[in-house]
Each structure stands twice: as C-alpha cells, then as structure tokens.
Amino acid sequence: MFDGLKVLLVEDDPTVREGSEQALQLAGLDVLAFDSAEQAYKLLTPDFAGIVVSDVRLPGMSGLDLLQAIKQLDANLPVILVTGHGDITMAVHAMRTGAYDFIEKPYSSEQLVDVILRALETRRLMLEVHSLRRQLEDGGGIESRLLGNSQSMRDIRRLILDVADEPADVLIYGDTGTGKEMVARCLHDYSHRRKHNFVAVNCGAIPESIFESEVFGHETGAFTGAAKRQVGKIEHADHGTFFLDEIESLPLSLQVKLLRVLQERYIERLGSNMATPVDVRVVAAAKLDLEELSQQQKFRSDLYYRLNLIVLHLPPLRERRDDIPMLFEHFVLAAAARYNRAAPMVSSAQMRKLMAHGWPGNVRELRNIADRFVLGIAGGSSNLLATGAQAEALSLAEQVNGFERALIEQELRAYAGNVSEVSTVLGLPKQTLYHKMQKYNLVAEEFR
C-alpha cells in the first residue's frame, strides 16, 4: 500500500532497534535503521518519500535536534518521537513544535506499527497532492494528462508513445466520458505533427446537409449561400491530426466519401474538380463495436478495416476504481485553481462512496462532481459527497484500513485468488498477507 515510502528508524539501543525493525518488516514496511540521528539526516531531502521515527535521547544529535532540523528542511515531513518513562512533558512540547506523534517506551509492536501506518498515510496523501499541484503548474508529461496508476492506463500511455509518430490511422473505443478526445490529443501532441493543427469533428453533431461543406470545404458559388471559398476541416488539419468523434453515427453516404480521403489522401472541395492533396493523420473514436455494426451493414466494412489498424480500448471508470482517488484529487485541485477557491478535503466516507459509485458518465462525471464539490453545490450525483449528518465520519486508521482492504481485494481479483502472486506484487510476506486477509474477511477461493 505504501510502495516507495520508507521508514527511517533511529534508535541507539541495538536490541530495541532490531526488534522494532523486525516488527515493521513483518508489517510489510520498508525500513532503514540507524544508531544515530546524523546518519539518518543525510538521507533526507525536501519531499522525502517516507517518515522518520527517532528516539529522543541519542548520543550526539538528539531526537529533538533532529526534529528541528527536519522542520527546517521540510515542515510537512512526519516525525514520530520515542520517549522514555517520565518524558511526557518533553513529548508534549515536541508535539507543539511540529512532531507528528510520540510513543512512550516500552511499546508493543502493534502500537508502533499503528502510529507509523497513520503517519505514512498522511505522508502519502501529502506527496500526492504536491505532485498533482506540480503537474497543474508545469503541465508535466503524458502521466499528468492521462492520469491513473492502473495497469490499463499504464498500457494506454505506453502504446500512445509507441505509435504517436506512426503514419497509420488510429481507432479509439470507449464509453462516453472515458477521455477519447484527450487520448487523440495526446497522440497528436507527442508526435512530430504537434506543430500543426489538431482538428476535431463530432460526426453526430454536424447535420448531414452541411457535413461535406464543413469537412471537405467548398468553392464560391458551390451552392446557394456559398458567398466565398471555405477551407474544410480536413484541409485545415493538413500535416496535423484530424479527429472524428462518434464515427459510428456517420451516415453511410458520407462514409464512402471519407473512405476515399483515407485511401487517396486528397480532398475535393464542393464545386471544384481539382484534387487537393492532404497529409493528415486520422484518429477516429467510437462507443460501439464497428465490426459488429459492419456485419449488420450499419457501417461500411471497408471503412472499418481502413481504420482498424491501431486500436486503443479505454476502460470505463468502474473498471479502474483504484484510479478514482488520484483523479478526484486532481480534478478538485484544478477546480479550486479555476474558481479561485480553497480545495476542500474529502473524507474517507466520501471517498468510499466515490469508489462504490457506478460512474455511468465515467471520468467526465467524476470531474463534474469535483467541480460541484469545490463550489459547494449539492444535488444529483454530487450527493455522494454529502457532509454533516449525511456523511459517516471515520478515523484516519479506518481510512487506512479501507484503502488497504481495497488494494488487497483488487490484486486478489487480478491474480484470480493466487496468494503467492499477490504476496509478490504487494511485497508482503505470505504470512502477513494471510493475516490481513483474515482481518478483512477476504477468502482467496472467492476470487477464483
């Protein structure tokens, strides 16, 4: 769950240090143990991916000195202090000066792990927000435009970068709101065509009577009202990308004319007999299966096979629920910046409702709810984020447990209940995984 996050443990007593280190490793945590604060501090940087646990009384640099140095380096880095009996006054003072929490010796392994898990969750969320804010500020790479850590999104990003410079046309499948136009724009922006125009046409939004004029262009006097020459959208996309959304709604009579452009790479404006060559990459998007439509003679099979070269399938949001927290935080931050408002925090109960929702409108619906959340507008599906008496309040520990359960359940489903595979993927000892499965009432056989 905290992949990439480290626990820096500072303890000069070798027996306590080794015992604490072993307890954290059994909990599946990545821990680095030191006998001095000076050694640990050398590894710290602003936005360090982890937390620090330090004894207060140390030879040389004390735990309090380390806390003060860390707060100057990164005020948000969680520091947990370990105090001896009778040092409660000192611990309270440390909390007031920025310590995340303190543990009094002697402590149990469960107590140590519980406090550290809460601190790691706080750090994870904080680093994620910082990352999203940087992406909003500098635009970032393709990861900042096609958000998601699910395997399906990683595969889509990799395929886009692999084929962006290929001349072959692309067909994108996806439900409404899954981001088909964003994928098309990424294909354009990460190709050598990015310096030229990206032109989008919704095939279902342009009346058939004017489609030819809009897409192919016309000459002066080509029809009543054609007072001047008009360059069509395909010609405007010359050396760039031409995006056809909802291509399944294109009438058969127009499909044959589009096919000719794809095959010959030239257009003829209405009212002209002159062929105008175009160098354009065509990206088409559809909600319905074009092969099935062609078998039903509702879509030209020759056009389907012309488009069916490079195919991208965008999964609906309900099939990549683990991406919802990242997407929602991104949309909230973007909306807060757009509306010049503070970004509200989403509770664990609210996030659970978001994770459980069916998302018929996919990412577009999620973005709409994020905008309403920032603006404080209730109604519709935004009631998922109802606050006050309507929302269940959960502690941070319960939130951590909820995310942990969801992650284990997701991997069990992905690997058909194979505990050995899940243990390897999550980096957990098999015994620890079985313990957590028992804790969350998860049975491997139910996923096979």
N, C-alpha and C positions, 0 to 999 in steps of 0.2 A: 504493500500500500504506500510505503514511503520510499519507493525506489529512488536511489540517488541522494537521499538525505542521510547525513551521518550524525552520530552522537559522539562528541568529544568528551571523554571522561577523564577527569583529573583527580587523582587520589594517591597520596604518598604511601599509604599503608598497603603493602603488596597483597595481603590476604583479602582486605576489603575490595581492593581494585580488581583482583582476579575473580572474586565472587560476583561482583556487580557486572563485570564484563561478560561472564558466562550467562548470567540471567538475561542480559539484553540480547545476546546472540541466540539464546533459546527462544526468545520472543520474535526472532526474525529480523532484528535490527542490525544495522551496520555501525559498529562501534570501534573507535580508536582510543586506546587507553594510554595515559601519560602519568608520570610520577611528579611532574612539575608544571606549573602554570605557564612558565616561559616556553616550554616545548609546544604546548597546545596553541598558544597565541600565534606562533609562527605560521600556523596553517590557516589563520582566519583572514578573511577579506570581506569588504562590503558585499552584501547579498550572499554570504556564505551559505551553502546548501546544507544546513543542519543546525544543531543546537549545541550548547555547552552545559555539562554537569560538572561542578567543581566543589571539592571540599573547601571550607573556609580557611582552616588552619593548615597552611602549607609552608615548607621551608622556602625561603626566598620570597618570590611574589605570592601574596596571599590570594585567596579566592575573592576577597573584596577588591583588592587591587586589580585583579583580572576583570571583574565586573565593570569597574570604572573604565578600564582601557577598552573593553569591548563596546561600551556605550558610546565612547568617542569615535570608534570605528564604524559601528552600525547600531544605532539606537534601538532598532527593532529585533535584534538577534536575541532569542530567548536564552536566558542564563538561569539554570537551577543550582542553588547553593545547598551544600550538605553541611549541616551544623552538628556540633556535639551537644550533649545534655547541658542545659543551662545557658545556651547561646540564643534563646528565643528572642531576647531584646535586640541582639545584633541582627538576627534574621529579619525581624520586622523592619528595622532600619534599612536593611538591604532591599527589601521589597519596595520601600518608599523611594529608593534611589534607582530602581529600574530592574531588579531581579524578577524573573518570571514567577518563580516559586521557590520554596525551600523544603528540604527533607531533614528530619531530625534523626540522628543515629541513636540506637540501632534501628534499621528499617528492613522491611521484608522485600523480597524480590518483586512481589505483586505491587507493593506501594511504589517502588522505584519505576517499574515499567509503566504503571498507570500515569504517573506525573509526566514521564518522558513522552508517552504517546500523545498526551494533550498538547505538550509543547511542540512536538513535531507537526501535529495537525495545524496548529497556529502558524508555524513557520511555512508549511506547505502552501497554505492559503495566501499568506503574505507574499511569498515569492511569485505565486501565480498571478496575483493582482499586479505586482510590479512588472512582470513580463508582459501582461496584456497592455499596461499603460505605455510601455516602451514601444510595443507594436503599433499602438494607435498614434504615437508621436512620430515614429520614423518609417512607418509603412511596412517594414520588415520584409521577409521573403514570402514564399508561397505558403509557409506554415501560418503566417499571420492573416492570410486571405481565405484559405480553406482550413478552418480550424478543426481540430479533433485529433485525438491520440489513438482512436480505434484503428484496428488493422485495416479495415476497409478504406478509411480516409488516408492512411499512410500509403496504401497501394495506389489510390487515385492520384495523390500528389506525385508519386514516383512515376506513374505512367504518363502524366501530363508533361513532366520534364523530359521524359524519354522521347516523346513523339512531337513535342512542340515545334520542332524545326522540320518535321517531315512534311512533304507536299500533299500527302494523302488527306482526303476529306475525313471528317470525324462525325460519328453519330453518338449522341448522349441520351441515355434513357434515365428517367427519374420522375417520381411523382411531383405534383405541384408543390412548389416551395422548397425543393431539395437543393436548389442552387445551380441549376443547369446553366443559366447565363453567366454566373460567376466562374464556372468551370471553363466556359467558352472564352471568357475574357482572359483567364489565366493562360489558356492555350495560345492566345494572341500575344499577351504581354511578355511571355517567356520564350517567344520565338523571334526570329530576325525580322518579322513583319510588324513588330511593335511600333516602329516609327511611322507607320501608315495607319489608315483608318480601320477601326472596328465598327462595323455597321450591323445593327440588329433589326430584324423584322419579325413581328409576330404574325404568323400566317393566318391565325384565326381572327385577327383584329382588323385586317385590311379588307374592305369589300372586294368581291371578285371583279366588279366592274372597273375598278381603278388599280387593281393589283399589277397588271402589266405596265401601266404607266409609271407607277411608283418604283417597281423593281427594275424594269428594263429601260425606263426613260422614254421620252417622246420628242419628236421634232415639232417645230412651229407649224400649226395648222393640221396636225395629225388627226385631230378630232375637234368637235365644237368646244370652244373654250380654251384650246391649246394655243394661247397667245404668244408663248415663247418656248424655246427649246428647254428641256429639262433633263438633266443627267440623272439616271436611275441609281438606285441604291447599290446594285452590283458594281456598276462602273465607279461609283464613289468609293467602293471598297477595294479598288484596284491596288495590287501589291500588299493588301491587308487581309482582313478576315471578314467574311460575310456569314452572319449567324441567322439561321432560320429556326425560330422557336415554334413549337406546336406544329411541326411539319405534317403531322397526320391529318390536320384539318385543311390542308391544301387541296382544292378541287382537282379531280383527275385531269381536267382540261388544261390546268396550269402546270401539273406535274410533268407533262411531256415537254413543255417549253423550258422548264427548269432543267430537265434531264439533258436537253441539248446544250445548255450552257455548261453543265458539268462535264460533258463529253468533249465538246469542242473548245471550250474556254474563250468564247466570244459571245457578244450580245448584239442584237439589232434593235435600235430604238423604234418605237411605234412611228410609222410614217417614213421610215428610212429603209433603203435596201443595202445599206453599207454595213458590213460586219466590223464591229469594234472589238479587238482582242482585249481580254482582261486576264490579269494574273491575280487570282483570288483563291484563298483557301476557304472552303465551305465547311461550316460546322452546323449540324442540324440537331435539334433536340425534340424528343417525343415522350409523351406519357404512356402511349400504348405500344404494343408489340407490332412493329411494322411488318415483320414476316407473317404474322398471323393475319394482319389486315390485307396483305398482298394475296394470301391464299383465299381470302374472302372476296377478292377482286375489289377491295375498297382502297387499295394503294397499289401503284404500279410496281410490279416486281422488278423491272429493270432499274427503276429509280432506287428501290430498296437495295439492290445488290451494288449499285454505284455508291451508295452512302455507307454500306455495311463493310467498311474497310477497317477502320479503327473504332472500336466501340467502348464506351465508358458507361458503367452502370452506377448510378448514385443511389445509395441505400436510403430508405426513409429514416427519419429520426428515431422512430420506435425501434429500429434495428441497430442503433448505435447509441443507446441510452447513456453509456459511460462518457460520451462527449457532452452531455447536457450541462453539467456544472461549468465546464470551461466556456462553452458557447454562451450560456446565460450571463456569466460574469463579464464576458467580452461585450455583449450587447448592452448590459447595464452601464458599463464604463463609457461606451460610445454614446449612449443616450444621455448620460449625465454631462458629457462634454458638449454634446449638441444643444442641449436645453439649458446649459449653464446652471446645473443643479448638482447637489451633493449626491454621490452614489449610495443608495441605501443598502444595508446589509440584508442578505437573505438568510432566514433561519433554517435550521436543519429540517424542521417540519415542512416548511415551504419547499425546500429542495426535494424532499421526499415526494411531495405532491407533483412537482415538475417531472421527477423521474418516473412516476407511475402513470402520467397522463398519456393518452393515445396519440397525440400530435397528428391529427389529420392534415393540418396545414404545414407540418414539418418545420424547417428552420425559419421560414417566414413567420409562422405563427409564434414561435419562440421569441423572435425579435420583436414582434408586436406586443407580447406580454411584457418583455423587458422595458419597452418604451412606456407602457402604461404603469409599470411598477415605479419607474423613476418619476413619472408625472403624478403619481398618487391617484390614478383613475381606476375605479373599480368597474365591475361589470363584465359579462361574457366569460371567456375562459380565464381572464385575469383574476377571477375569484379563487383560482388556485393559490394565489398569494395573499389571501385574506389574512388580516392581522387581528390582534386583540383576542377576544374570547373565541373567535372562529379558528384560531391557529393554535396548535398544540406546542407548548414550549418544551424544548429538550435541552439537556446539558450538553456541553462540548464532548464529554465522554460518550454520551448516547449517539451524538452525531458521528464520532469516530467509528463506533461500533456499526452504525448503519452503513457507512461507506465501506468498511472492511467486509461486512457481510455481502454487500452488493458485488464487490470485486471478486470475492471467492466464488460466489454463485455464477458470475459471468464466466470465469475461467473453467469452472466445472462444466458449464454448458458448452463452452467452446471445445473442450477436450473430452466430451462425452463421458464425464464422470471418472476419467483416468486420474487418480490421486497422485500417482508418481509424476505424470506430466505437469499437473497443476503445481505440485511442490517445486518442481524445477523452474517453471515460469515465474512463480511468485518469490522464488529464493527463500522458501521456508523449509525447515526440516519437516519430514513427513509426519513425525510425531506431533509437532506444533500445529501443522495443518489439520490433523485429525482432531486435536483438542479444540481448535477454533470451529471446525465443522460441527462438533458436538455442541459447542456453546451456542451456535446459531441454528441448530436443528437442521443441518444440511446433510442429506444422505446421498452418497455417490451414485447408488443404483437408480435414483430418481432422474438422473441426467443421462442415462444410457438409452 
